[in-house]
Amino acid sequence: MRLDAGLIIKLAVWSFLVGLLLYWLEWSPGDVYGWIANTFARLWNWLVGTGLQYVLLGATIVVPVYLIMHLKSRRRQ
């Protein structure tokens, strides 16, 4: 990636447009960063809590079926 005048102008224009949109929505940078942090925190809590249990439970069925199907398809070749 080269840092030339065209790229700097594009970044400035996009930054201005996104800034206008955030101003129009009355969002602050803290609101945006807070939303991102809260989203990751909820996702992490879901994964550590029930979500990971469901993934592991499903994997007990899916992984063996996948391996059997994969081995059958390799035998045909």
N, CA, C and O atoms as a Tripos MOL2 file, in Angstrom:
@<TRIPOS>MOLECULE
protein
  308   307    77     0     0
PROTEIN
NO_CHARGES

@<TRIPOS>ATOM
      1 N           0.8480   -1.1820    0.0000 N.3       1 MET1
      2 CA          0.0000    0.0000    0.0000 C.3       1 MET1
      3 C           0.8880    1.2370    0.0000 C.2       1 MET1
      4 O           1.7570    1.4110    0.8540 O.2       1 MET1
      5 N           0.6410    2.0750   -0.9720 N.am      2 ARG2
      6 CA          1.4080    3.3210   -1.0630 C.3       2 ARG2
      7 C           0.6000    4.4650   -0.4760 C.2       2 ARG2
      8 O          -0.6130    4.5610   -0.6610 O.2       2 ARG2
      9 N           1.3030    5.3210    0.2290 N.am      3 LEU3
     10 CA          0.6720    6.4910    0.8250 C.3       3 LEU3
     11 C           0.9470    7.6820   -0.0850 C.2       3 LEU3
     12 O           1.9790    8.3440    0.0290 O.2       3 LEU3
     13 N           0.0000    7.9460   -0.9970 N.am      4 ASP4
     14 CA          0.1730    9.0700   -1.9090 C.3       4 ASP4
     15 C          -0.9340   10.0960   -1.6830 C.2       4 ASP4
     16 O          -1.8050    9.9020   -0.8350 O.2       4 ASP4
     17 N          -0.8980   11.1620   -2.4270 N.am      5 ALA5
     18 CA         -1.8480   12.2620   -2.2420 C.3       5 ALA5
     19 C          -3.2820   11.8120   -2.5090 C.2       5 ALA5
     20 O          -4.2040   12.2350   -1.8120 O.2       5 ALA5
     21 N          -3.4760   10.9540   -3.5140 N.am      6 GLY6
     22 CA         -4.8270   10.4830   -3.8320 C.3       6 GLY6
     23 C          -5.4460    9.7100   -2.6830 C.2       6 GLY6
     24 O          -6.6210    9.8900   -2.3670 O.2       6 GLY6
     25 N          -4.6570    8.8530   -2.0610 N.am      7 LEU7
     26 CA         -5.1500    8.0720   -0.9320 C.3       7 LEU7
     27 C          -5.4770    8.9820    0.2440 C.2       7 LEU7
     28 O          -6.4920    8.7910    0.9140 O.2       7 LEU7
     29 N          -4.6370    9.9530    0.4940 N.am      8 ILE8
     30 CA         -4.8780   10.8790    1.6080 C.3       8 ILE8
     31 C          -6.1700   11.6640    1.3770 C.2       8 ILE8
     32 O          -6.9440   11.8770    2.3100 O.2       8 ILE8
     33 N          -6.4010   12.0910    0.1410 N.am      9 ILE9
     34 CA         -7.6260   12.8330   -0.1730 C.3       9 ILE9
     35 C          -8.8510   11.9390   -0.0060 C.2       9 ILE9
     36 O          -9.8600   12.3690    0.5530 O.2       9 ILE9
     37 N          -8.7690   10.6840   -0.4910 N.am     10 LYS10
     38 CA         -9.8920    9.7580   -0.3360 C.3      10 LYS10
     39 C         -10.2050    9.5280    1.1430 C.2      10 LYS10
     40 O         -11.3670    9.5440    1.5460 O.2      10 LYS10
     41 N          -9.1670    9.3170    1.9410 N.am     11 LEU11
     42 CA         -9.3760    9.1020    3.3670 C.3      11 LEU11
     43 C          -9.9900   10.3260    4.0330 C.2      11 LEU11
     44 O         -10.8470   10.2000    4.9080 O.2      11 LEU11
     45 N          -9.5520   11.5060    3.6190 N.am     12 ALA12
     46 CA        -10.0960   12.7370    4.1920 C.3      12 ALA12
     47 C         -11.5660   12.9080    3.8270 C.2      12 ALA12
     48 O         -12.3780   13.2850    4.6720 O.2      12 ALA12
     49 N         -11.9120   12.6330    2.5700 N.am     13 VAL13
     50 CA        -13.3000   12.7710    2.1270 C.3      13 VAL13
     51 C         -14.1880   11.7640    2.8610 C.2      13 VAL13
     52 O         -15.2520   12.1310    3.3600 O.2      13 VAL13
     53 N         -13.7580   10.4840    2.9310 N.am     14 TRP14
     54 CA        -14.5390    9.4710    3.6280 C.3      14 TRP14
     55 C         -14.6610    9.7970    5.1120 C.2      14 TRP14
     56 O         -15.7240    9.6020    5.7020 O.2      14 TRP14
     57 N         -13.6000   10.2830    5.7120 N.am     15 SER15
     58 CA        -13.6590   10.6570    7.1250 C.3      15 SER15
     59 C         -14.6660   11.7770    7.3400 C.2      15 SER15
     60 O         -15.4220   11.7530    8.3110 O.2      15 SER15
     61 N         -14.6820   12.7480    6.4510 N.am     16 PHE16
     62 CA        -15.6290   13.8570    6.5490 C.3      16 PHE16
     63 C         -17.0700   13.3490    6.4170 C.2      16 PHE16
     64 O         -17.9430   13.7410    7.1920 O.2      16 PHE16
     65 N         -17.3150   12.4730    5.4310 N.am     17 LEU17
     66 CA        -18.6670   11.9570    5.2180 C.3      17 LEU17
     67 C         -19.1440   11.1080    6.3970 C.2      17 LEU17
     68 O         -20.2910   11.2280    6.8270 O.2      17 LEU17
     69 N         -18.2730   10.2570    6.9130 N.am     18 VAL18
     70 CA        -18.6430    9.4420    8.0690 C.3      18 VAL18
     71 C         -18.8500   10.3390    9.2840 C.2      18 VAL18
     72 O         -19.7570   10.0980   10.0810 O.2      18 VAL18
     73 N         -18.0260   11.3660    9.4330 N.am     19 GLY19
     74 CA        -18.2010   12.3180   10.5250 C.3      19 GLY19
     75 C         -19.5340   13.0400   10.4430 C.2      19 GLY19
     76 O         -20.1970   13.2450   11.4600 O.2      19 GLY19
     77 N         -19.9310   13.4270    9.2320 N.am     20 LEU20
     78 CA        -21.2440   14.0580    9.0550 C.3      20 LEU20
     79 C         -22.3730   13.1030    9.4340 C.2      20 LEU20
     80 O         -23.3340   13.4990   10.0940 O.2      20 LEU20
     81 N         -22.2520   11.8490    9.0130 N.am     21 LEU21
     82 CA        -23.2830   10.8660    9.3450 C.3      21 LEU21
     83 C         -23.3740   10.6650   10.8520 C.2      21 LEU21
     84 O         -24.4740   10.6150   11.4030 O.2      21 LEU21
     85 N         -22.2410   10.5510   11.5200 N.am     22 LEU22
     86 CA        -22.2490   10.3690   12.9730 C.3      22 LEU22
     87 C         -22.8120   11.6010   13.6740 C.2      22 LEU22
     88 O         -23.5320   11.4820   14.6660 O.2      22 LEU22
     89 N         -22.4860   12.7780   13.1620 N.am     23 TYR23
     90 CA        -23.0320   14.0140   13.7320 C.3      23 TYR23
     91 C         -24.5510   14.0560   13.5510 C.2      23 TYR23
     92 O         -25.2820   14.4400   14.4640 O.2      23 TYR23
     93 N         -25.0170   13.6560   12.3630 N.am     24 TRP24
     94 CA        -26.4480   13.6510   12.0720 C.3      24 TRP24
     95 C         -27.1800   12.6580   12.9740 C.2      24 TRP24
     96 O         -28.3000   12.9220   13.4120 O.2      24 TRP24
     97 N         -26.5410   11.5080   13.2530 N.am     25 LEU25
     98 CA        -27.1410   10.5100   14.1340 C.3      25 LEU25
     99 C         -26.9580   10.8470   15.6120 C.2      25 LEU25
    100 O         -27.4820   10.1560   16.4860 O.2      25 LEU25
    101 N         -26.2110   11.9170   15.8810 N.am     26 GLU26
    102 CA        -25.8940   12.3590   17.2410 C.3      26 GLU26
    103 C         -25.1500   11.2710   18.0270 C.2      26 GLU26
    104 O         -25.4280   11.0250   19.2000 O.2      26 GLU26
    105 N         -24.1990   10.6320   17.3400 N.am     27 TRP27
    106 CA        -23.3410    9.6390   17.9750 C.3      27 TRP27
    107 C         -21.9750   10.2500   18.2060 C.2      27 TRP27
    108 O         -21.4670   10.9970   17.3710 O.2      27 TRP27
    109 N         -21.3890    9.9300   19.3400 N.am     28 SER28
    110 CA        -20.0230   10.3840   19.6090 C.3      28 SER28
    111 C         -19.0610    9.2290   19.3500 C.2      28 SER28
    112 O         -19.4900    8.0780   19.2580 O.2      28 SER28
    113 N         -17.7770    9.5180   19.2310 N.am     29 PRO29
    114 CA        -16.8140    8.4240   19.0870 C.3      29 PRO29
    115 C         -16.9020    7.4350   20.2610 C.2      29 PRO29
    116 O         -16.7260    6.2310   20.0750 O.2      29 PRO29
    117 N         -17.1710    7.9420   21.4500 N.am     30 GLY30
    118 CA        -17.3180    7.0670   22.6070 C.3      30 GLY30
    119 C         -18.4980    6.1220   22.4620 C.2      30 GLY30
    120 O         -18.4280    4.9680   22.8860 O.2      30 GLY30
    121 N         -19.5940    6.6090   21.8600 N.am     31 ASP31
    122 CA        -20.7500    5.7460   21.6110 C.3      31 ASP31
    123 C         -20.3800    4.5990   20.6750 C.2      31 ASP31
    124 O         -20.7470    3.4480   20.9130 O.2      31 ASP31
    125 N         -19.6520    4.9250   19.6110 N.am     32 VAL32
    126 CA        -19.2740    3.9080   18.6280 C.3      32 VAL32
    127 C         -18.3190    2.8940   19.2540 C.2      32 VAL32
    128 O         -18.5270    1.6870   19.1300 O.2      32 VAL32
    129 N         -17.2730    3.3800   19.9250 N.am     33 TYR33
    130 CA        -16.3130    2.4650   20.5500 C.3      33 TYR33
    131 C         -16.9680    1.6640   21.6640 C.2      33 TYR33
    132 O         -16.6470    0.4890   21.8450 O.2      33 TYR33
    133 N         -17.8720    2.2690   22.4070 N.am     34 GLY34
    134 CA        -18.5910    1.5600   23.4540 C.3      34 GLY34
    135 C         -19.4660    0.4610   22.8840 C.2      34 GLY34
    136 O         -19.5380   -0.6330   23.4440 O.2      34 GLY34
    137 N         -20.1410    0.7480   21.7580 N.am     35 TRP35
    138 CA        -20.9700   -0.2590   21.1180 C.3      35 TRP35
    139 C         -20.1210   -1.4440   20.6600 C.2      35 TRP35
    140 O         -20.5110   -2.5980   20.8360 O.2      35 TRP35
    141 N         -18.9610   -1.1540   20.0720 N.am     36 ILE36
    142 CA        -18.0700   -2.2300   19.6190 C.3      36 ILE36
    143 C         -17.6020   -3.0650   20.8030 C.2      36 ILE36
    144 O         -17.6240   -4.2940   20.7460 O.2      36 ILE36
    145 N         -17.1800   -2.4040   21.8690 N.am     37 ALA37
    146 CA        -16.7060   -3.1240   23.0520 C.3      37 ALA37
    147 C         -17.8220   -3.9590   23.6730 C.2      37 ALA37
    148 O         -17.5910   -5.1020   24.0660 O.2      37 ALA37
    149 N         -19.0220   -3.4040   23.7650 N.am     38 ASN38
    150 CA        -20.1550   -4.1480   24.3310 C.3      38 ASN38
    151 C         -20.5270   -5.3430   23.4600 C.2      38 ASN38
    152 O         -20.8920   -6.4000   23.9750 O.2      38 ASN38
    153 N         -20.4360   -5.1780   22.1410 N.am     39 THR39
    154 CA        -20.7470   -6.2790   21.2390 C.3      39 THR39
    155 C         -19.7630   -7.4280   21.4340 C.2      39 THR39
    156 O         -20.1650   -8.5890   21.5140 O.2      39 THR39
    157 N         -18.4690   -7.1020   21.5110 N.am     40 PHE40
    158 CA        -17.4740   -8.1500   21.7470 C.3      40 PHE40
    159 C         -17.6640   -8.7890   23.1170 C.2      40 PHE40
    160 O         -17.4920  -10.0000   23.2590 O.2      40 PHE40
    161 N         -18.0130   -8.0020   24.1210 N.am     41 ALA41
    162 CA        -18.2330   -8.5460   25.4670 C.3      41 ALA41
    163 C         -19.4250   -9.5020   25.4700 C.2      41 ALA41
    164 O         -19.3560  -10.5720   26.0750 O.2      41 ALA41
    165 N         -20.5190   -9.1280   24.8000 N.am     42 ARG42
    166 CA        -21.6850  -10.0160   24.7280 C.3      42 ARG42
    167 C         -21.3540  -11.2970   23.9790 C.2      42 ARG42
    168 O         -21.7630  -12.3840   24.3880 O.2      42 ARG42
    169 N         -20.6130  -11.1690   22.8840 N.am     43 LEU43
    170 CA        -20.2140  -12.3450   22.1180 C.3      43 LEU43
    171 C         -19.3400  -13.2630   22.9600 C.2      43 LEU43
    172 O         -19.5330  -14.4790   22.9610 O.2      43 LEU43
    173 N         -18.3810  -12.6870   23.6740 N.am     44 TRP44
    174 CA        -17.5020  -13.4780   24.5340 C.3      44 TRP44
    175 C         -18.3120  -14.1810   25.6250 C.2      44 TRP44
    176 O         -18.1100  -15.3680   25.8800 O.2      44 TRP44
    177 N         -19.2210  -13.4570   26.2610 N.am     45 ASN45
    178 CA        -20.0550  -14.0660   27.3010 C.3      45 ASN45
    179 C         -20.9060  -15.1940   26.7400 C.2      45 ASN45
    180 O         -21.1010  -16.2130   27.4030 O.2      45 ASN45
    181 N         -21.4160  -15.0210   25.5170 N.am     46 TRP46
    182 CA        -22.2080  -16.0680   24.9000 C.3      46 TRP46
    183 C         -21.3460  -17.2940   24.6110 C.2      46 TRP46
    184 O         -21.7630  -18.4230   24.8670 O.2      46 TRP46
    185 N         -20.1460  -17.0730   24.0790 N.am     47 LEU47
    186 CA        -19.2570  -18.1910   23.7650 C.3      47 LEU47
    187 C         -18.8350  -18.9420   25.0190 C.2      47 LEU47
    188 O         -18.8210  -20.1730   25.0350 O.2      47 LEU47
    189 N         -18.4920  -18.2050   26.0700 N.am     48 VAL48
    190 CA        -18.0370  -18.8420   27.3020 C.3      48 VAL48
    191 C         -19.2050  -19.5090   28.0120 C.2      48 VAL48
    192 O         -19.0380  -20.5330   28.6740 O.2      48 VAL48
    193 N         -20.3810  -18.9250   27.8720 N.am     49 GLY49
    194 CA        -21.5590  -19.4940   28.5160 C.3      49 GLY49
    195 C         -22.1700  -20.5890   27.6730 C.2      49 GLY49
    196 O         -21.5020  -21.5670   27.3370 O.2      49 GLY49
    197 N         -23.4060  -20.4350   27.3370 N.am     50 THR50
    198 CA        -24.1600  -21.4860   26.6650 C.3      50 THR50
    199 C         -23.7290  -21.6950   25.2220 C.2      50 THR50
    200 O         -23.8230  -22.8130   24.7160 O.2      50 THR50
    201 N         -23.2650  -20.6660   24.5540 N.am     51 GLY51
    202 CA        -22.9180  -20.7970   23.1380 C.3      51 GLY51
    203 C         -21.8650  -21.8470   22.8840 C.2      51 GLY51
    204 O         -22.0070  -22.6600   21.9710 O.2      51 GLY51
    205 N         -20.8110  -21.8450   23.6750 N.am     52 LEU52
    206 CA        -19.7410  -22.8200   23.4840 C.3      52 LEU52
    207 C         -20.2480  -24.2240   23.7810 C.2      52 LEU52
    208 O         -19.8460  -25.1830   23.1220 O.2      52 LEU52
    209 N         -21.1080  -24.3480   24.7470 N.am     53 GLN53
    210 CA        -21.6730  -25.6640   25.0500 C.3      53 GLN53
    211 C         -22.4690  -26.1950   23.8620 C.2      53 GLN53
    212 O         -22.3870  -27.3810   23.5440 O.2      53 GLN53
    213 N         -23.2460  -25.3190   23.1990 N.am     54 TYR54
    214 CA        -24.0070  -25.7550   22.0400 C.3      54 TYR54
    215 C         -23.0910  -26.1280   20.8800 C.2      54 TYR54
    216 O         -23.3620  -27.0820   20.1510 O.2      54 TYR54
    217 N         -22.0070  -25.3760   20.7090 N.am     55 VAL55
    218 CA        -21.0540  -25.7020   19.6450 C.3      55 VAL55
    219 C         -20.4340  -27.0660   19.9010 C.2      55 VAL55
    220 O         -20.3400  -27.8850   18.9870 O.2      55 VAL55
    221 N         -20.0130  -27.3140   21.1240 N.am     56 LEU56
    222 CA        -19.4160  -28.6060   21.4500 C.3      56 LEU56
    223 C         -20.4350  -29.7340   21.3260 C.2      56 LEU56
    224 O         -20.0990  -30.8180   20.8500 O.2      56 LEU56
    225 N         -21.6480  -29.4970   21.7390 N.am     57 LEU57
    226 CA        -22.6950  -30.5030   21.6220 C.3      57 LEU57
    227 C         -22.9480  -30.8340   20.1520 C.2      57 LEU57
    228 O         -23.0410  -32.0040   19.7800 O.2      57 LEU57
    229 N         -23.0570  -29.8170   19.3360 N.am     58 GLY58
    230 CA        -23.2580  -30.0370   17.9000 C.3      58 GLY58
    231 C         -22.0690  -30.7220   17.2580 C.2      58 GLY58
    232 O         -22.2370  -31.5370   16.3510 O.2      58 GLY58
    233 N         -20.8660  -30.3990   17.7200 N.am     59 ALA59
    234 CA        -19.6600  -31.0080   17.1560 C.3      59 ALA59
    235 C         -19.6120  -32.5040   17.4140 C.2      59 ALA59
    236 O         -19.0160  -33.2400   16.6280 O.2      59 ALA59
    237 N         -20.2210  -32.9700   18.4890 N.am     60 THR60
    238 CA        -20.2260  -34.4090   18.7540 C.3      60 THR60
    239 C         -20.9960  -35.1770   17.6830 C.2      60 THR60
    240 O         -20.7710  -36.3740   17.5070 O.2      60 THR60
    241 N         -21.8890  -34.5190   16.9740 N.am     61 ILE61
    242 CA        -22.6250  -35.1440   15.8850 C.3      61 ILE61
    243 C         -21.9940  -34.8000   14.5370 C.2      61 ILE61
    244 O         -21.8000  -35.6830   13.7010 O.2      61 ILE61
    245 N         -21.6770  -33.5420   14.3240 N.am     62 VAL62
    246 CA        -21.2330  -33.0570   13.0180 C.3      62 VAL62
    247 C         -19.8610  -33.6120   12.6380 C.2      62 VAL62
    248 O         -19.6770  -34.0560   11.5050 O.2      62 VAL62
    249 N         -18.9040  -33.5960   13.5500 N.am     63 VAL63
    250 CA        -17.5400  -34.0090   13.2110 C.3      63 VAL63
    251 C         -17.4780  -35.4800   12.8050 C.2      63 VAL63
    252 O         -16.8850  -35.7850   11.7700 O.2      63 VAL63
    253 N         -18.0620  -36.4100   13.5700 N.am     64 PRO64
    254 CA        -18.0180  -37.8010   13.1090 C.3      64 PRO64
    255 C         -18.7290  -38.0220   11.7680 C.2      64 PRO64
    256 O         -18.2430  -38.7830   10.9310 O.2      64 PRO64
    257 N         -19.8660  -37.3660   11.5610 N.am     65 VAL65
    258 CA        -20.5750  -37.5060   10.2860 C.3      65 VAL65
    259 C         -19.7140  -36.9700    9.1520 C.2      65 VAL65
    260 O         -19.6380  -37.5870    8.0890 O.2      65 VAL65
    261 N         -19.0650  -35.8320    9.3630 N.am     66 TYR66
    262 CA        -18.1820  -35.2730    8.3400 C.3      66 TYR66
    263 C         -17.0400  -36.2300    8.0300 C.2      66 TYR66
    264 O         -16.7270  -36.4640    6.8630 O.2      66 TYR66
    265 N         -16.4160  -36.7840    9.0600 N.am     67 LEU67
    266 CA        -15.2970  -37.7010    8.8330 C.3      67 LEU67
    267 C         -15.7360  -38.9400    8.0690 C.2      67 LEU67
    268 O         -15.0260  -39.3960    7.1730 O.2      67 LEU67
    269 N         -16.8880  -39.4870    8.4090 N.am     68 ILE68
    270 CA        -17.3940  -40.6590    7.6940 C.3      68 ILE68
    271 C         -17.6630  -40.3200    6.2360 C.2      68 ILE68
    272 O         -17.2770  -41.0770    5.3440 O.2      68 ILE68
    273 N         -18.3220  -39.1880    5.9810 N.am     69 MET69
    274 CA        -18.6140  -38.7760    4.6010 C.3      69 MET69
    275 C         -17.3250  -38.5260    3.8190 C.2      69 MET69
    276 O         -17.2200  -38.9050    2.6520 O.2      69 MET69
    277 N         -16.3590  -37.8960    4.4540 N.am     70 HIS70
    278 CA        -15.0880  -37.5940    3.7970 C.3      70 HIS70
    279 C         -14.3460  -38.8860    3.4510 C.2      70 HIS70
    280 O         -13.8100  -39.0180    2.3520 O.2      70 HIS70
    281 N         -14.3160  -39.8290    4.3770 N.am     71 LEU71
    282 CA        -13.6360  -41.0980    4.1110 C.3      71 LEU71
    283 C         -14.3450  -41.8880    3.0170 C.2      71 LEU71
    284 O         -13.6880  -42.5370    2.2020 O.2      71 LEU71
    285 N         -15.6670  -41.8440    2.9870 N.am     72 LYS72
    286 CA        -16.4100  -42.5390    1.9280 C.3      72 LYS72
    287 C         -16.1110  -41.9290    0.5640 C.2      72 LYS72
    288 O         -15.9410  -42.6510   -0.4190 O.2      72 LYS72
    289 N         -16.0470  -40.5990    0.5020 N.am     73 SER73
    290 CA        -15.7860  -39.9460   -0.7860 C.3      73 SER73
    291 C         -14.3550  -40.2160   -1.2550 C.2      73 SER73
    292 O         -14.1150  -40.2990   -2.4600 O.2      73 SER73
    293 N         -13.4160  -40.3520   -0.3490 N.am     74 ARG74
    294 CA        -12.0310  -40.6550   -0.7170 C.3      74 ARG74
    295 C         -11.9000  -42.0890   -1.2220 C.2      74 ARG74
    296 O         -11.0740  -42.3660   -2.0920 O.2      74 ARG74
    297 N         -12.7030  -42.9930   -0.6880 N.am     75 ARG75
    298 CA        -12.6680  -44.3890   -1.1150 C.3      75 ARG75
    299 C         -13.1310  -44.5320   -2.5650 C.2      75 ARG75
    300 O         -12.6200  -45.3790   -3.2990 O.2      75 ARG75
    301 N         -14.0800  -43.7230   -2.9740 N.am     76 ARG76
    302 CA        -14.6330  -43.7920   -4.3330 C.3      76 ARG76
    303 C         -13.6290  -43.3570   -5.3790 C.2      76 ARG76
    304 O         -13.7270  -43.7620   -6.5380 O.2      76 ARG76
    305 N         -12.6820  -42.5540   -4.9970 N.am     77 GLN77
    306 CA        -11.7240  -42.0100   -5.9720 C.3      77 GLN77
    307 C         -10.6940  -43.0090   -6.3710 C.2      77 GLN77
    308 O          -9.8200  -42.7040   -7.1830 O.2      77 GLN77
@<TRIPOS>BOND
     1     1     2 1
     2     2     3 1
     3     3     4 2
     4     3     5 am
     5     5     6 1
     6     6     7 1
     7     7     8 2
     8     7     9 am
     9     9    10 1
    10    10    11 1
    11    11    12 2
    12    11    13 am
    13    13    14 1
    14    14    15 1
    15    15    16 2
    16    15    17 am
    17    17    18 1
    18    18    19 1
    19    19    20 2
    20    19    21 am
    21    21    22 1
    22    22    23 1
    23    23    24 2
    24    23    25 am
    25    25    26 1
    26    26    27 1
    27    27    28 2
    28    27    29 am
    29    29    30 1
    30    30    31 1
    31    31    32 2
    32    31    33 am
    33    33    34 1
    34    34    35 1
    35    35    36 2
    36    35    37 am
    37    37    38 1
    38    38    39 1
    39    39    40 2
    40    39    41 am
    41    41    42 1
    42    42    43 1
    43    43    44 2
    44    43    45 am
    45    45    46 1
    46    46    47 1
    47    47    48 2
    48    47    49 am
    49    49    50 1
    50    50    51 1
    51    51    52 2
    52    51    53 am
    53    53    54 1
    54    54    55 1
    55    55    56 2
    56    55    57 am
    57    57    58 1
    58    58    59 1
    59    59    60 2
    60    59    61 am
    61    61    62 1
    62    62    63 1
    63    63    64 2
    64    63    65 am
    65    65    66 1
    66    66    67 1
    67    67    68 2
    68    67    69 am
    69    69    70 1
    70    70    71 1
    71    71    72 2
    72    71    73 am
    73    73    74 1
    74    74    75 1
    75    75    76 2
    76    75    77 am
    77    77    78 1
    78    78    79 1
    79    79    80 2
    80    79    81 am
    81    81    82 1
    82    82    83 1
    83    83    84 2
    84    83    85 am
    85    85    86 1
    86    86    87 1
    87    87    88 2
    88    87    89 am
    89    89    90 1
    90    90    91 1
    91    91    92 2
    92    91    93 am
    93    93    94 1
    94    94    95 1
    95    95    96 2
    96    95    97 am
    97    97    98 1
    98    98    99 1
    99    99   100 2
   100    99   101 am
   101   101   102 1
   102   102   103 1
   103   103   104 2
   104   103   105 am
   105   105   106 1
   106   106   107 1
   107   107   108 2
   108   107   109 am
   109   109   110 1
   110   110   111 1
   111   111   112 2
   112   111   113 am
   113   113   114 1
   114   114   115 1
   115   115   116 2
   116   115   117 am
   117   117   118 1
   118   118   119 1
   119   119   120 2
   120   119   121 am
   121   121   122 1
   122   122   123 1
   123   123   124 2
   124   123   125 am
   125   125   126 1
   126   126   127 1
   127   127   128 2
   128   127   129 am
   129   129   130 1
   130   130   131 1
   131   131   132 2
   132   131   133 am
   133   133   134 1
   134   134   135 1
   135   135   136 2
   136   135   137 am
   137   137   138 1
   138   138   139 1
   139   139   140 2
   140   139   141 am
   141   141   142 1
   142   142   143 1
   143   143   144 2
   144   143   145 am
   145   145   146 1
   146   146   147 1
   147   147   148 2
   148   147   149 am
   149   149   150 1
   150   150   151 1
   151   151   152 2
   152   151   153 am
   153   153   154 1
   154   154   155 1
   155   155   156 2
   156   155   157 am
   157   157   158 1
   158   158   159 1
   159   159   160 2
   160   159   161 am
   161   161   162 1
   162   162   163 1
   163   163   164 2
   164   163   165 am
   165   165   166 1
   166   166   167 1
   167   167   168 2
   168   167   169 am
   169   169   170 1
   170   170   171 1
   171   171   172 2
   172   171   173 am
   173   173   174 1
   174   174   175 1
   175   175   176 2
   176   175   177 am
   177   177   178 1
   178   178   179 1
   179   179   180 2
   180   179   181 am
   181   181   182 1
   182   182   183 1
   183   183   184 2
   184   183   185 am
   185   185   186 1
   186   186   187 1
   187   187   188 2
   188   187   189 am
   189   189   190 1
   190   190   191 1
   191   191   192 2
   192   191   193 am
   193   193   194 1
   194   194   195 1
   195   195   196 2
   196   195   197 am
   197   197   198 1
   198   198   199 1
   199   199   200 2
   200   199   201 am
   201   201   202 1
   202   202   203 1
   203   203   204 2
   204   203   205 am
   205   205   206 1
   206   206   207 1
   207   207   208 2
   208   207   209 am
   209   209   210 1
   210   210   211 1
   211   211   212 2
   212   211   213 am
   213   213   214 1
   214   214   215 1
   215   215   216 2
   216   215   217 am
   217   217   218 1
   218   218   219 1
   219   219   220 2
   220   219   221 am
   221   221   222 1
   222   222   223 1
   223   223   224 2
   224   223   225 am
   225   225   226 1
   226   226   227 1
   227   227   228 2
   228   227   229 am
   229   229   230 1
   230   230   231 1
   231   231   232 2
   232   231   233 am
   233   233   234 1
   234   234   235 1
   235   235   236 2
   236   235   237 am
   237   237   238 1
   238   238   239 1
   239   239   240 2
   240   239   241 am
   241   241   242 1
   242   242   243 1
   243   243   244 2
   244   243   245 am
   245   245   246 1
   246   246   247 1
   247   247   248 2
   248   247   249 am
   249   249   250 1
   250   250   251 1
   251   251   252 2
   252   251   253 am
   253   253   254 1
   254   254   255 1
   255   255   256 2
   256   255   257 am
   257   257   258 1
   258   258   259 1
   259   259   260 2
   260   259   261 am
   261   261   262 1
   262   262   263 1
   263   263   264 2
   264   263   265 am
   265   265   266 1
   266   266   267 1
   267   267   268 2
   268   267   269 am
   269   269   270 1
   270   270   271 1
   271   271   272 2
   272   271   273 am
   273   273   274 1
   274   274   275 1
   275   275   276 2
   276   275   277 am
   277   277   278 1
   278   278   279 1
   279   279   280 2
   280   279   281 am
   281   281   282 1
   282   282   283 1
   283   283   284 2
   284   283   285 am
   285   285   286 1
   286   286   287 1
   287   287   288 2
   288   287   289 am
   289   289   290 1
   290   290   291 1
   291   291   292 2
   292   291   293 am
   293   293   294 1
   294   294   295 1
   295   295   296 2
   296   295   297 am
   297   297   298 1
   298   298   299 1
   299   299   300 2
   300   299   301 am
   301   301   302 1
   302   302   303 1
   303   303   304 2
   304   303   305 am
   305   305   306 1
   306   306   307 1
   307   307   308 2
@<TRIPOS>SUBSTRUCTURE
     1 MET1         2 RESIDUE 1 A MET
     2 ARG2         6 RESIDUE 1 A ARG
     3 LEU3        10 RESIDUE 1 A LEU
     4 ASP4        14 RESIDUE 1 A ASP
     5 ALA5        18 RESIDUE 1 A ALA
     6 GLY6        22 RESIDUE 1 A GLY
     7 LEU7        26 RESIDUE 1 A LEU
     8 ILE8        30 RESIDUE 1 A ILE
     9 ILE9        34 RESIDUE 1 A ILE
    10 LYS10       38 RESIDUE 1 A LYS
    11 LEU11       42 RESIDUE 1 A LEU
    12 ALA12       46 RESIDUE 1 A ALA
    13 VAL13       50 RESIDUE 1 A VAL
    14 TRP14       54 RESIDUE 1 A TRP
    15 SER15       58 RESIDUE 1 A SER
    16 PHE16       62 RESIDUE 1 A PHE
    17 LEU17       66 RESIDUE 1 A LEU
    18 VAL18       70 RESIDUE 1 A VAL
    19 GLY19       74 RESIDUE 1 A GLY
    20 LEU20       78 RESIDUE 1 A LEU
    21 LEU21       82 RESIDUE 1 A LEU
    22 LEU22       86 RESIDUE 1 A LEU
    23 TYR23       90 RESIDUE 1 A TYR
    24 TRP24       94 RESIDUE 1 A TRP
    25 LEU25       98 RESIDUE 1 A LEU
    26 GLU26      102 RESIDUE 1 A GLU
    27 TRP27      106 RESIDUE 1 A TRP
    28 SER28      110 RESIDUE 1 A SER
    29 PRO29      114 RESIDUE 1 A PRO
    30 GLY30      118 RESIDUE 1 A GLY
    31 ASP31      122 RESIDUE 1 A ASP
    32 VAL32      126 RESIDUE 1 A VAL
    33 TYR33      130 RESIDUE 1 A TYR
    34 GLY34      134 RESIDUE 1 A GLY
    35 TRP35      138 RESIDUE 1 A TRP
    36 ILE36      142 RESIDUE 1 A ILE
    37 ALA37      146 RESIDUE 1 A ALA
    38 ASN38      150 RESIDUE 1 A ASN
    39 THR39      154 RESIDUE 1 A THR
    40 PHE40      158 RESIDUE 1 A PHE
    41 ALA41      162 RESIDUE 1 A ALA
    42 ARG42      166 RESIDUE 1 A ARG
    43 LEU43      170 RESIDUE 1 A LEU
    44 TRP44      174 RESIDUE 1 A TRP
    45 ASN45      178 RESIDUE 1 A ASN
    46 TRP46      182 RESIDUE 1 A TRP
    47 LEU47      186 RESIDUE 1 A LEU
    48 VAL48      190 RESIDUE 1 A VAL
    49 GLY49      194 RESIDUE 1 A GLY
    50 THR50      198 RESIDUE 1 A THR
    51 GLY51      202 RESIDUE 1 A GLY
    52 LEU52      206 RESIDUE 1 A LEU
    53 GLN53      210 RESIDUE 1 A GLN
    54 TYR54      214 RESIDUE 1 A TYR
    55 VAL55      218 RESIDUE 1 A VAL
    56 LEU56      222 RESIDUE 1 A LEU
    57 LEU57      226 RESIDUE 1 A LEU
    58 GLY58      230 RESIDUE 1 A GLY
    59 ALA59      234 RESIDUE 1 A ALA
    60 THR60      238 RESIDUE 1 A THR
    61 ILE61      242 RESIDUE 1 A ILE
    62 VAL62      246 RESIDUE 1 A VAL
    63 VAL63      250 RESIDUE 1 A VAL
    64 PRO64      254 RESIDUE 1 A PRO
    65 VAL65      258 RESIDUE 1 A VAL
    66 TYR66      262 RESIDUE 1 A TYR
    67 LEU67      266 RESIDUE 1 A LEU
    68 ILE68      270 RESIDUE 1 A ILE
    69 MET69      274 RESIDUE 1 A MET
    70 HIS70      278 RESIDUE 1 A HIS
    71 LEU71      282 RESIDUE 1 A LEU
    72 LYS72      286 RESIDUE 1 A LYS
    73 SER73      290 RESIDUE 1 A SER
    74 ARG74      294 RESIDUE 1 A ARG
    75 ARG75      298 RESIDUE 1 A ARG
    76 ARG76      302 RESIDUE 1 A ARG
    77 GLN77      306 RESIDUE 1 A GLN
